[in-house]
Amino acid sequence: MTDDLKNQRGYRVANTFVPARPLEPALYLVATPIGNLGDMTLRALETLAGVDVLACEDTRVTRVLLDRYGIVNRPFAYHEHNADEAGPKLLAALEEGKSVALVSDAGTPLVSDPGYRLAQMAIEAGRKVVPIPGASAPLAALVGSGMPSDAFLFAGFLPVKDKGRRDRLAELSKVPATLIFFESPHRIGATLAAAADVLGGDRRACVCRELTKTFEEFRRGTLEELAAYYHDDRVVKGEIVLLLAPPEAEEAPGAVEVDMLLRELAATMPTGRAAAEAARLVGLPRKDLYQRLLVLKGENGG
């Protein structure tokens, strides 16, 4: 970059310097790469170069990204340890009519970081909040895992202690969606073992490691297989996203089974109550079961 451009707001792509445009006052939530710096979007670059205030989780990490694209902007630290002090300062900047961008160390802000508190404060104060989408570890893991993506639940980190971890897995065991967790490489073995015990060893899972980086890995298998692979003796490095497949759908009972259930229930309770209880057990409409029970009683002569 030439000296006359060194202090000019803008960004550099393919050795071309692009001047930044003024941005309207708002809180910009900017996604950054989760590993590969080439995953930065042009809109995100323009935003980081053009905002009046740039808040980040770690100034050293963000400085690497800014230097990569020739962005001249001084990052301001905002993280869980100084959020109570730094948050009001950023909100004050918004109230002064300045543009403020927030980035995390990697990925989309507000996903497992304190950024949601700042966003809540801005919204409550009537300030505009603008998402600048981009890289996201949970979504990258989902699309690369081969797991069902029509419904999914990002559940963050599981509890560190074994009992809390197992209780949380039990709570989520029946959720009809792919479950997505962040996990530490030091705990992945214990987490997989607990998941196999709670959810069953046959449940499919995928351990995604070092996404978008040089040693990116997707290891797929059953929970039993993965728990055996990531035994406590195995040294695991890098950031991990764990995905668990939805539970297998329970087969709906057939007409014969439903009729048997209705007869059993009707033998000890009134028709309406028997139909309601059957509806709860088999998941069919109470009205339909009530009508069916009347037919069965008619066939039996009362």
TAURMO-V140354 format. One record per residue. N is the residue number from 1. SS is DSSP state (A for helix, B for strand, O for the rest). PHI is phi as a letter, one per 30 degrees, with the letter a starting at -180 (999 if undefined). D_LAST is the distance of its C-alpha to the last C-alpha in Angstrom with 1 decimal. Layout:
N:SS:PHI:D_LAST
N:SS:PHI:D_LAST
This chain:
1:O:999:92.6
2:O:d:95.9
3:A:d:97.3
4:A:d:96.7
5:A:c:92.9
6:A:e:92.6
7:O:c:91.6
8:O:d:89.9
9:O:d:86.1
10:B:l:84.3
11:B:b:83.1
12:B:c:84.4
13:B:b:82.6
14:O:h:84.4
15:O:i:87.7
16:B:c:87.1
17:B:d:87.2
18:B:c:84.7
19:B:d:85.5
20:O:d:82.7
21:O:c:81.6
22:O:d:81.0
23:O:c:77.4
24:O:d:75.8
25:O:e:75.0
26:O:a:71.7
27:B:c:70.2
28:B:c:70.0
29:B:c:67.6
30:B:c:69.3
31:O:d:67.8
32:B:b:70.4
33:O:e:70.5
34:O:c:68.7
35:O:a:71.4
36:O:d:73.1
37:A:d:75.3
38:A:d:75.2
39:A:d:71.6
40:O:d:73.0
41:O:d:72.2
42:A:d:74.9
43:A:d:73.1
44:A:d:73.0
45:A:d:76.7
46:A:d:77.6
47:A:d:75.6
48:A:d:77.2
49:A:d:80.6
50:A:c:80.3
51:O:d:78.6
52:O:d:80.7
53:B:b:79.0
54:B:c:77.4
55:B:c:75.2
56:B:b:74.3
57:O:d:72.9
58:O:b:76.1
59:A:d:79.3
60:A:d:80.6
61:A:d:77.6
62:A:d:77.6
63:A:d:81.4
64:A:d:81.0
65:A:d:78.8
66:A:d:81.1
67:A:d:84.2
68:A:e:82.5
69:O:c:82.2
70:O:i:85.4
71:O:c:83.6
72:O:c:85.9
73:O:a:83.6
74:O:d:83.7
75:B:d:80.3
76:B:c:79.2
77:B:d:77.1
78:O:b:73.7
79:O:b:71.5
80:O:d:69.2
81:O:d:72.2
82:O:b:74.0
83:A:e:71.1
84:A:d:71.5
85:A:c:75.2
86:A:d:75.2
87:A:e:72.1
88:A:d:73.7
89:A:d:76.8
90:A:d:74.9
91:A:d:73.1
92:A:d:76.4
93:A:d:77.7
94:A:d:74.8
95:A:d:75.7
96:O:d:79.3
97:O:i:78.1
98:O:c:78.5
99:O:c:76.3
100:B:b:74.8
101:B:c:73.3
102:B:b:71.3
103:B:b:71.0
104:O:c:69.7
105:O:d:71.5
106:O:a:69.3
107:B:i:66.4
108:O:c:64.6
109:O:e:65.3
110:O:i:62.6
111:O:c:60.8
112:O:i:61.3
113:O:b:64.4
114:O:d:65.3
115:A:e:65.7
116:A:d:62.5
117:A:d:64.1
118:A:d:66.9
119:A:d:64.6
120:A:d:62.6
121:A:d:65.9
122:A:d:67.1
123:A:d:63.9
124:A:d:63.8
125:O:d:67.5
126:O:i:66.7
127:O:c:68.5
128:O:d:67.6
129:B:c:66.1
130:B:b:66.6
131:B:d:65.1
132:B:c:67.3
133:O:d:65.0
134:O:l:66.2
135:O:d:65.7
136:O:b:62.6
137:A:d:62.1
138:A:e:58.2
139:A:d:58.1
140:A:d:60.8
141:A:d:59.0
142:A:d:55.7
143:A:d:57.1
144:A:c:59.1
145:A:d:56.5
146:O:i:54.2
147:O:d:51.2
148:O:e:48.5
149:O:c:50.0
150:O:d:47.3
151:O:b:46.3
152:B:b:48.5
153:B:b:49.2
154:B:d:52.7
155:B:c:52.5
156:B:i:56.2
157:B:c:57.5
158:O:d:55.3
159:O:e:56.3
160:O:d:59.3
161:O:d:58.1
162:A:d:55.7
163:A:d:53.0
164:A:d:53.0
165:A:d:53.0
166:A:d:50.0
167:A:d:48.0
168:A:d:48.7
169:A:d:47.7
170:A:d:44.4
171:A:d:43.8
172:A:c:44.5
173:O:d:42.8
174:O:c:39.6
175:O:d:41.5
176:O:d:40.8
177:O:a:44.5
178:B:d:47.8
179:B:c:49.4
180:B:b:53.2
181:B:b:55.4
182:B:d:59.1
183:B:b:60.4
184:O:d:63.7
185:O:d:65.3
186:O:d:65.8
187:O:c:62.1
188:A:d:60.5
189:A:d:60.3
190:A:d:58.6
191:A:d:56.2
192:A:d:55.1
193:A:d:54.7
194:A:d:52.5
195:A:d:50.4
196:A:d:49.9
197:A:d:48.6
198:A:d:46.3
199:A:c:45.1
200:O:j:45.5
201:O:d:48.5
202:O:d:47.0
203:O:d:46.8
204:B:d:49.4
205:B:a:52.3
206:B:b:55.7
207:B:c:58.8
208:B:c:61.1
209:B:b:64.6
210:O:h:67.7
211:O:e:66.2
212:O:i:68.8
213:O:c:71.5
214:O:e:73.6
215:O:c:71.4
216:O:e:68.1
217:B:b:65.4
218:B:c:61.7
219:B:c:60.3
220:B:c:56.8
221:B:l:54.6
222:B:d:51.7
223:A:d:52.0
224:A:d:52.8
225:A:d:55.7
226:A:d:57.1
227:A:d:56.9
228:A:d:58.9
229:A:d:61.4
230:O:c:62.0
231:O:d:62.5
232:O:e:64.6
233:O:d:67.7
234:O:d:67.6
235:O:d:69.8
236:O:c:68.1
237:O:b:69.9
238:O:j:69.1
239:O:d:66.4
240:B:b:62.8
241:B:c:59.6
242:B:c:56.5
243:B:c:53.4
244:B:b:50.0
245:O:d:47.6
246:O:d:44.1
247:O:d:41.4
248:O:d:39.6
249:O:d:36.4
250:O:d:33.3
251:O:d:31.4
252:O:d:28.1
253:O:d:25.1
254:O:d:23.8
255:A:d:20.5
256:A:d:19.5
257:A:d:20.6
258:A:d:18.7
259:A:d:15.3
260:A:d:16.2
261:A:d:17.1
262:A:d:14.0
263:A:d:11.9
264:A:d:14.7
265:A:d:14.9
266:A:d:11.3
267:O:d:11.7
268:O:b:14.5
269:O:a:14.3
270:O:e:12.6
271:A:e:11.4
272:A:d:14.9
273:A:d:16.8
274:A:d:15.2
275:A:d:16.0
276:A:d:19.5
277:A:d:20.2
278:A:d:19.3
279:A:d:21.6
280:A:d:24.3
281:A:d:24.2
282:A:c:24.2
283:O:i:26.0
284:O:c:23.6
285:O:d:22.8
286:A:d:20.2
287:A:e:19.2
288:A:d:18.6
289:A:d:16.6
290:A:d:14.4
291:A:d:13.9
292:A:d:13.3
293:A:d:10.6
294:A:d:8.7
295:A:d:9.5
296:A:d:8.5
297:A:d:4.9
298:A:d:5.3
299:A:d:7.5
300:O:c:5.7
301:O:i:3.8
302:O:k:0.0
